[in-house]
Amino acid sequence: MQKVTLFPQACKGMEDCGICAFVCPKSLFVASEEMNEAGYLPPLPPDEEKCTACGNCMIYCPDFAIAVEGGATDGREE
């Protein structure tokens, strides 16, 4: 089972960055309504059942604010 962990305090938000939403093949990232301490609106955690665990969000996030486990990116096969 894949697991996506977001670190909202490290994120620059969907308005100022949004790379995770752009690179997600399933378009699972949407902005939260809650600001982080820096005043940004980070994404909500994606629906893990719909997530393919491709790791694009984790690979391309410039702030290392996303970790994906259980897919091809962590070296384990399910």
Secondary structure, DSSP 8 states (H G I E B T S, - for coil): --EEEE-GGG--HHHHT-HHHHH-TT----B-SS--TTS---B----TTT-----HHHHH-TT--EEEESSGGGT---
